[in-house]
Amino acid sequence: MAADILIDDLANPKLNDIQQAARQYGETLNVELNRTSIMAEAEATVGLSDWGDEGFIERLDLLCDEWNNDVNINGIGRLSLRNKLLQHATSRLLIQHQWFLYPEIKKTVIEQPIIVAGLPRSGTTHLLNLMAADQRLRALPLWESYEPVPRPNEPLTAEGVDPRYQRCEEAWQAMQAMTPLVAAMHPMNPDHIHEELELMGPNFGSYNYEWLSHSPRWRDHYYNEDQTYQYEYMRDVLKLLTWQQRNNDRPTRWVLKCPQHLEQLNILHKVFPDATVAITHRDPVAVIQSAITIMAYGQRLSRHGVMTEQLAAYWIARVDHLLRACMRDRDNLPTEQSIDIKFDDLIKNDVDSVERIYQRAGLTMTNKAEQQLRHFVEQHKESYGRVIYDLKGQFGVDSDALRKQFDFYANRFLV
């Protein structure tokens, strides 16, 4: 049985030797967070220069400007953010090149996907990874979400490993070394099935950037834009991924998930009109304390000081926005193509929950599929440990008072 974990130095971290060395190294760097530098390095990395529609430049500039003006981000934090933007810029060039060479990619059909939506930390990840164990469905592993297209003329490693997988594995090993409790809260190993919002990254879109660093300006820009074009971009990258595997036996029916969908349900249905959408529901207080504890723990490396109060205020408001949008639009989804799944029901009997989703999706739960799902459950019983949360002591937020704020949601979905 894994031990309980209490992070007793959340606001005032006691850094281990590896963390101290990483922060010291970061302070020796001159990290350029600007569009020109990032785009030039991306072009040099893959030998391409066709960026497609340059509307993304405004969004890239906004991110660089907001993060440059955040004096609390330290050297290692700036390096991490720049690496993410560079990853997205490099992928954009590679994706655009494939669309140019093979225009038939856009004719690929993403047919009847099963899409999970729900608050972060509400069981969406487990539900996604569980359904991904069904070999009739196509899912998106982390390494492929980070780099959807191979770099030109980059061979497999001597051991026959895709270098994209190798880079993801090295990043995961480094993350575990520098923030060892991350595995207890959210594993990010290469085979972990990940969110398709990562495929909006090459178009510099999605609320993902809010998770990477405190980004209220980015949030407001995102709020004020119709996100249809970002969902269409993501859909077209899914078409590319499907097309790349056209000559093998890999399935073509996707299983996907992203919490962002809660506030974009109308657009999700518009872009994927034949999708089955499963929405998970959990006590928002449990969600918030889990999410902000993860982010606060990560800030010991990326910021000069941990922003416990700011994190709490920001993500309480952010979750409120997600839930109110869900309440507004939930009934716009066709009844025959949508289903609500309570977190407690999912935890008690996850395979039964999947079967309920399959019934809506017109997919039979075969004996073989059930065996694959139950094998996944058995293989993933071991945990890295259970984090003990202290919302009042660590963030100054009273759980009972906060819970009343979300009565509008709890009463509707009985969480």
C-alpha positions in Angstrom: 0.0 0.0 0.0 1.5 3.4 -1.0 2.0 5.9 1.7 0.1 9.1 2.2 1.9 12.2 1.2 1.6 15.6 2.9 3.5 18.4 1.2 4.4 20.4 4.3 6.6 22.9 2.5 4.2 23.9 -0.2 4.4 27.7 0.3 8.0 27.8 1.5 9.8 24.9 -0.3 12.8 23.1 1.1 14.7 22.3 -2.1 16.6 19.1 -2.5 20.1 19.0 -4.1 18.7 18.4 -7.6 16.2 21.2 -7.3 18.8 23.6 -6.1 21.1 22.7 -8.9 18.4 23.2 -11.5 17.4 26.6 -10.2 21.0 27.7 -10.0 21.6 26.5 -13.6 18.5 28.5 -14.7 19.9 31.7 -13.2 22.9 31.4 -15.5 20.8 31.4 -18.6 19.7 34.3 -20.8 16.4 32.9 -22.1 14.8 34.8 -25.0 11.1 34.7 -24.9 10.3 36.3 -28.2 8.7 35.3 -31.4 11.6 36.0 -33.7 14.0 33.8 -31.7 11.6 31.0 -31.3 10.5 30.9 -35.0 14.1 31.1 -36.2 15.2 28.2 -34.1 12.2 26.1 -35.2 13.0 26.8 -38.8 16.6 25.8 -38.3 15.6 22.6 -36.4 13.5 21.2 -39.2 14.7 23.1 -42.3 11.2 24.4 -43.1 9.8 28.0 -43.3 6.1 27.7 -44.4 4.1 28.7 -41.4 0.7 28.7 -43.1 -1.9 31.2 -41.8 0.1 33.7 -39.8 -2.8 34.6 -37.5 -1.0 32.6 -34.8 1.7 35.3 -34.5 -0.5 37.6 -32.5 -1.1 34.8 -30.0 2.6 33.8 -29.8 3.5 37.5 -29.2 0.9 37.8 -26.4 2.3 34.7 -24.6 5.8 36.0 -24.9 4.9 39.5 -23.7 2.8 38.3 -20.8 5.5 35.9 -19.5 8.3 38.4 -20.1 6.5 40.8 -17.9 6.1 38.3 -15.1 9.1 39.0 -12.9 8.3 36.1 -10.6 9.2 33.5 -13.3 12.8 32.4 -12.7 15.4 31.2 -15.1 14.4 27.5 -15.2 10.7 28.6 -15.5 11.5 30.8 -18.5 13.5 28.0 -20.1 10.6 25.5 -19.7 8.1 28.0 -21.2 10.4 28.7 -24.1 10.9 25.0 -24.8 7.1 24.5 -24.9 6.6 27.4 -27.4 9.5 26.0 -29.4 8.0 22.6 -29.4 4.7 24.0 -30.7 6.4 26.1 -33.3 8.5 23.2 -34.6 5.4 21.0 -34.8 3.5 23.7 -36.7 6.1 23.7 -39.4 6.1 19.9 -39.7 2.2 19.8 -39.7 1.9 22.5 -42.3 4.5 20.8 -44.6 2.5 17.5 -44.5 -0.7 19.4 -45.3 1.1 21.0 -48.3 2.6 17.8 -49.6 -0.6 15.7 -49.1 -3.7 17.8 -49.4 -5.8 14.6 -49.3 -5.2 14.5 -45.6 -7.9 17.0 -45.0 -10.4 14.6 -46.7 -9.9 12.0 -43.9 -13.0 11.6 -41.8 -12.9 11.6 -38.0 -15.9 9.3 -37.5 -17.9 8.9 -34.3 -15.2 9.8 -31.7 -15.9 9.2 -28.0 -14.9 12.4 -26.2 -14.6 12.8 -22.4 -15.2 16.2 -20.9 -15.2 17.1 -17.2 -13.3 19.2 -14.7 -9.6 18.6 -14.3 -9.0 16.0 -11.6 -12.5 14.6 -12.0 -11.6 11.2 -13.3 -11.3 12.2 -17.0 -7.7 10.9 -17.2 -8.5 7.5 -15.7 -11.7 7.2 -17.9 -9.7 8.1 -21.0 -6.8 5.7 -20.3 -9.3 2.9 -19.4 -11.1 3.2 -22.7 -7.8 3.5 -24.6 -7.1 -0.1 -23.3 -9.9 -1.2 -25.7 -7.8 -2.1 -28.8 -10.7 -1.2 -31.1 -10.2 2.5 -30.3 -7.4 4.9 -31.3 -6.0 7.1 -28.5 -3.3 9.7 -28.3 -0.2 8.9 -26.2 1.7 11.7 -24.7 4.8 11.4 -26.9 2.7 11.6 -30.0 0.6 14.5 -28.8 3.9 16.5 -28.1 5.3 15.7 -31.6 2.6 14.6 -34.0 4.9 14.5 -37.0 8.5 13.0 -37.1 11.3 15.3 -37.9 12.8 14.9 -41.4 15.7 12.6 -41.7 15.7 11.7 -38.0 16.4 7.9 -37.7 15.3 5.6 -34.9 17.7 5.3 -32.0 20.2 2.4 -31.9 17.6 0.5 -29.8 14.9 1.1 -32.5 13.0 3.7 -30.5 11.3 6.7 -32.1 13.3 9.7 -31.1 10.1 11.5 -30.3 9.3 8.8 -27.7 12.9 9.0 -26.4 12.6 12.8 -25.9 9.4 12.4 -24.0 10.9 9.7 -21.8 13.9 11.8 -21.0 11.6 14.7 -20.1 9.6 12.4 -17.8 12.7 11.1 -16.1 13.9 14.7 -15.5 10.5 15.7 -14.2 10.5 12.9 -11.7 14.0 13.8 -10.5 13.2 17.5 -10.1 9.6 17.2 -8.9 9.3 13.7 -7.5 5.8 14.0 -6.2 4.4 14.8 -9.7 4.0 11.0 -10.3 1.7 10.8 -7.2 -0.6 13.4 -8.7 -0.4 13.2 -12.5 1.9 10.7 -14.3 3.3 12.0 -17.6 5.2 9.0 -19.0 5.3 8.7 -22.8 2.7 6.0 -23.0 0.2 7.9 -20.9 -2.8 8.8 -23.0 -3.0 12.5 -23.2 -5.4 15.4 -24.0 -6.0 16.3 -27.6 -5.8 20.0 -26.7 -2.0 19.5 -27.1 -2.8 19.4 -30.8 -4.0 23.0 -30.6 -0.6 24.0 -29.3 1.0 24.3 -32.8 -1.7 26.8 -33.5 -0.9 28.5 -30.2 -4.4 27.9 -28.8 -6.3 26.4 -25.9 -6.4 27.0 -22.2 -3.3 24.8 -21.7 -1.0 27.8 -21.4 -2.9 28.8 -18.2 -1.6 25.5 -16.6 2.0 26.3 -17.7 2.2 29.7 -16.0 0.0 32.4 -14.5 -1.6 33.9 -17.6 -4.7 36.1 -17.0 -4.1 38.1 -20.2 -4.0 34.9 -22.2 -7.2 33.7 -20.5 -9.0 36.9 -21.4 -7.9 36.7 -25.0 -9.1 33.1 -25.1 -12.5 34.0 -23.5 -13.0 36.8 -26.1 -12.4 34.6 -29.2 -14.7 32.1 -30.9 -12.7 28.9 -30.5 -14.2 27.1 -33.5 -11.0 27.7 -35.6 -8.9 26.1 -32.8 -11.1 23.0 -32.7 -11.0 22.8 -36.5 -7.2 22.9 -36.4 -7.1 20.2 -33.7 -9.5 18.1 -35.8 -7.3 18.4 -38.9 -4.2 17.3 -36.9 -6.2 14.3 -35.8 -6.9 13.7 -39.5 -3.1 13.8 -40.1 -2.4 11.3 -37.3 -5.1 9.0 -38.8 -3.7 9.4 -42.3 -0.1 8.7 -41.1 -1.2 5.2 -40.0 -3.4 4.5 -43.0 -1.3 1.5 -44.1 -1.4 -0.5 -40.9 -4.1 -2.1 -38.7 -4.3 0.8 -36.2 -8.0 1.6 -35.4 -9.5 4.9 -36.7 -12.2 5.5 -34.1 -10.8 8.0 -31.6 -11.3 8.2 -27.9 -10.4 11.7 -26.6 -10.7 13.9 -23.6 -10.1 17.5 -22.4 -11.5 19.5 -19.5 -11.6 22.6 -21.7 -14.5 21.1 -23.6 -16.8 21.9 -20.6 -16.8 25.5 -21.7 -16.8 24.8 -25.4 -19.6 22.1 -25.7 -21.4 23.9 -28.6 -18.2 24.2 -30.6 -17.2 20.6 -29.8 -20.5 19.4 -31.2 -20.2 21.7 -34.2 -16.8 20.4 -35.1 -17.5 16.7 -34.2 -21.2 16.4 -34.9 -21.3 12.6 -34.6 -19.3 12.4 -31.4 -20.5 10.8 -28.2 -19.6 13.1 -25.3 -19.2 11.7 -21.7 -19.1 14.4 -19.0 -17.7 13.5 -15.6 -18.9 15.3 -12.5 -17.1 15.7 -9.2 -17.2 17.9 -6.1 -15.5 21.1 -7.4 -13.8 21.7 -4.0 -12.0 18.3 -4.4 -11.0 19.3 -7.9 -9.7 22.7 -7.0 -7.6 21.6 -4.0 -6.0 18.9 -6.1 -5.3 21.1 -9.1 -3.8 24.1 -7.2 -1.7 21.7 -5.0 -0.1 20.3 -8.2 0.6 23.7 -9.6 1.9 25.1 -6.3 4.2 22.1 -5.9 5.6 22.7 -9.5 6.2 26.4 -8.8 9.1 25.6 -6.4 11.2 25.1 -9.6 9.6 27.7 -12.0 9.1 30.8 -9.8 11.0 32.9 -7.3 8.0 32.5 -4.9 5.1 30.1 -4.7 1.8 31.9 -5.4 -0.6 30.0 -3.1 -3.2 32.8 -2.7 -3.1 33.8 -6.4 -3.4 30.2 -7.5 -6.5 29.7 -5.3 -8.2 32.8 -6.5 -7.4 32.3 -10.1 -8.5 28.6 -10.3 -11.6 29.1 -8.1 -12.8 31.6 -10.7 -11.6 29.4 -13.6 -13.5 26.4 -12.4 -16.6 28.6 -11.8 -16.4 29.7 -15.5 -16.0 26.1 -16.7 -19.0 24.9 -14.7 -21.3 27.8 -15.6 -20.5 27.3 -19.3 -21.3 23.6 -18.8 -24.6 24.4 -17.1 -25.5 26.8 -19.9 -24.7 24.4 -22.8 -25.1 20.9 -21.5 -28.6 20.4 -22.8 -27.6 21.5 -26.3 -25.9 18.1 -26.7 -28.2 15.5 -28.2 -29.4 13.2 -25.5 -28.6 10.1 -27.6 -25.0 11.3 -28.0 -24.2 12.4 -24.5 -24.0 11.0 -21.0 -23.2 12.2 -17.4 -20.9 10.1 -15.3 -20.5 10.8 -11.5 -17.0 10.6 -10.2 -18.0 8.3 -7.3 -19.8 5.9 -9.7 -16.7 5.9 -11.9 -14.4 5.0 -9.0 -16.7 2.3 -7.7 -17.2 0.5 -11.0 -15.2 2.0 -13.8 -15.8 -0.8 -16.3 -19.6 -0.5 -15.9 -19.3 3.3 -16.5 -17.5 2.6 -19.8 -20.2 0.1 -20.8 -22.8 2.9 -20.3 -20.8 5.2 -22.5 -20.4 2.5 -25.1 -24.2 2.0 -25.2 -24.6 5.7 -26.2 -21.8 5.4 -28.7 -23.3 2.3 -30.4 -20.2 0.2 -29.4 -20.8 -3.3 -28.0 -18.8 -4.3 -24.9 -17.4 -7.6 -26.1 -15.8 -10.2 -23.9 -12.4 -9.3 -25.4 -12.9 -5.6 -24.8 -14.0 -6.2 -21.2 -11.0 -8.4 -20.6 -8.7 -5.6 -21.9 -10.3 -3.0 -19.7 -10.2 -5.2 -16.6 -6.6 -6.1 -17.3 -5.8 -2.3 -17.4 -7.5 -1.8 -14.1 -5.6 -4.7 -12.5 -2.2 -3.4 -13.9 -2.8 0.1 -12.6 -3.9 -0.7 -9.0 -0.6 0.3 -7.6 -0.3 4.1 -7.0 2.6 6.4 -6.4 1.0 7.5 -3.2 -2.0 9.5 -2.0 -1.6 13.3 -1.5 -3.2 14.7 1.6 -4.7 18.1 0.8 -5.1 21.1 3.2 -7.1 23.8 1.4 -7.5 25.9 4.5 -4.0 25.6 5.9 -2.1 25.8 2.7 -4.3 28.2 0.7 -6.4 30.0 3.2 -9.7 28.8 1.7 -12.5 27.4 3.7 -13.8 24.3 2.1 -17.4 24.6 3.3 -17.8 28.2 2.2 -16.3 27.4 -1.2 -18.6 24.5 -1.6 -21.6 26.7 -1.2 -20.4 28.8 -4.1 -20.9 25.8 -6.4 -24.3 24.8 -5.2 -25.7 25.8 -8.6 -23.7 22.9 -10.1 -23.9 20.4 -7.3 -27.7 20.6 -7.2 -28.0 20.1 -10.9 -25.6 17.0 -11.1 -26.0 15.7 -7.5 -22.2 15.7 -6.8 
